[in-house]
Amino acid sequence: MAVPALIAIVALLILLLNVPFGFWRAGVRKFSPAWFVAVHAPVPLAIGLRLASGLGWRLSALPLFVGAFFAGQFLGGRLRLARGRPRSG
């Protein structure tokens, strides 16, 4: 598979991986222990995707992956707000 296509697929997977964590994050108090877990738990999973895909630490793809990470968190939070779910604790 061509490297640009692989980078795009991994970025999409990272985005999709972060949507449920963003949904969870939007429902807890900011800077609480649960909030930190919701933000940081997907990091090892995203790194694992990069390594499993063979992209490793390719710096040229890092901005796209970081953007996909934050976009997934943002979209998950927006999804929670759109569904009208209140914050917990």
Residue, then its C-alpha position, 0 to 999 in steps of 0.5 A: m500500500a502506498v504510504p500516503a494512503l496508509i497515513a490517511i487510513v491510520a489518521l482516520l482510525i485514530l480519529l474514530l478511536n478518539v470519538p468515544f473517549g471525547f464523548w466520555r470526556a465531555g461528560v465529566r468534570k474538567f481536569s478530574p481523574a476521569w477527564f485525564v483518563a479520557v484524554h490520555a487513554p487513547v494515546p498508547l492505542a494511537i501509538g500502537l496503530r502507528l507502529a502496527s501499520g509500519l509507519g513508526w515515528r515518521l515525523s512528516a505524519l505527526p501533525l496529521f495524527v495529532g490533528a486526527f486525535f484532537a478532532g476525534q476528541f472534539l467530535g465526540g464531545r460535540l456528539r455528547l452535547a448534540r444528544g443532550r447528555p448531561r455531565s456527570g460528577 
